């Protein structure tokens, strides 16, 4: 009986424990989103349904390009999960007032298969400058604030 346990553990590891699911490179369709937490205010923006591109760049890494930003961003994957670390998505500075708003975004999710993912995007809005109160009133948000939304996507 004592000999079967090590053999069973070795077979379990050899038969797929820890195998990475690699997302398919190519065009994917983003299935829309749903707000799950929100400290900002009414109706924060989320991503509409649409297409984006995933490119696997090396084992454990891929880039995402959705066409809305100048540069693709990098994500890592291991096993059946992935993450795209915090990055500045937009910076807005009105030339007429002393306020700069930065939007940060990070993504974490699950690789359900090479052609299906789900995830949660977390947006963090920050403002610097003497006129941040005015900007917050204009936007209808409390600043700083954070909101998260879930999404699904499939490879084409």
N, C-alpha and C positions, 0 to 999 in steps of 0.2 A: 504494500500500500504506500509506503514512504517513497518508493521509486516512481510511482505513477504521478505524483504531484509535480516534481520537476519536469518530467516529460510533458505533462499536460500544459504547464506554463510555457515551455519552449514552443510547443505547437501553436498555442494561442498567439504568441508574439510573431511567429513565422507566418501565420495565416492572416495577417492584416492589421494587427494592433498597431496604430500609429501611422497608417498609410495616408499620405496627403491626397486630398482631392484637388486636382489642378483645374482651374477654370479654363474654359475653351477660349482661345484667342479669336477675336472677331467682333462682329456687331452684336450687341445685346439690346433688348427692349426693357426699359424701366417701366414697371407697372403702376406707377403712381405712389401715393403715400398717405399716411394717416398720423395726425398729431397724437402723441402719447403723453407728453408732459410739456408745460408751458408756463414760464414766469414772466413772459414779455408783455402780453396784452392780447387783444382780439386779432384773430386771423393772421398769424405769422406766415410768411411765404414758405411753401414747400416746392419740391421739384415736380413738374408736370410729367405725365407719361411721355416717353420718347425714346430715342436711340442714343447709345453711347458705344464706345469701343474699349474692349479689354485686350491688352497685349501682354502675354506672359514673357517676362524679360530674363528670368533665370529661375532655378528651382526656389520656390518659396516667395517669389516676387512677381507682381504684375503692375501695369500702369492702367489708369482709366483716363479716357479723354471723352468728355461729353460735348465738346464744341462750344460750350458757354465760356470757357476760360482759355486764356492764352496757352497755358502749359498743362500737360497731362500731370496727374499726381500718382505717386507710388503707394502701393499697398503691399502687405505681406500676408502670406497664408501658411497655415500649418494644420495638419489633420483636416478637420472639417470646418475650420473657422478662419476668418480673415479680419484684418484691421487696416485702416487708412488713417495715419496719425493726424493730429491737430495741425491745421494749416490756415493761413489767412486766405479767405476766399475773395473778399472785397474790402476796399478801403474807400470811404467817401469823405471828401473834404469840400465843404461849401466855401467858396472864396470870400463870401460876404459875412461870415460869422466865425467865431473861434470855437470850432468843434470838428473833430475827426471821429468818424464811426468806423470800427473794424468789425468784420464778420469772420469768425473762426468756425471751422467745421471739422469734425472727425466722424469716422464711420467704423462700426463693428458689425460683424454678421456671421452667418453660417453659409458654408458651401453645401447645399443639399445634394448636388451632383455636379459634374463638370459643366452643365448647362442651366443650372438653377441656383439662385442665391436669395437670401433674405437678409435684412439688416436694419440697423437703427442709425440714423444720422442725427448728430447733436450739433446745434448751432449756438454759438455764444456771441452775443453782441456787446461790444464795449465802446465807450465814448470817452475821449479826452478833450479838454478845453473848457473855457469859461461858459460857453453857450450850450452845454450838453442838456441842460434843462429845457431849453427852447427846442432842441432837436427831438428830445423825448416827447414833448407835447405835440409837436408836428407829426411824428410817427405814430403817436398813440401807444407808445411802449414805455415800460419802466426800464431804465438803463442803469447799470448793466443788467442783462437778462440772458436766459437760456431756454431753448425749447428743443424737443426731440420728436422725430417722426420715424415710423417704420416704413419699409418698402419691400418690394419683391422685384426680381428681374430674371429674364430668361434669355439664353443665347438664341440667335436666329439661325 
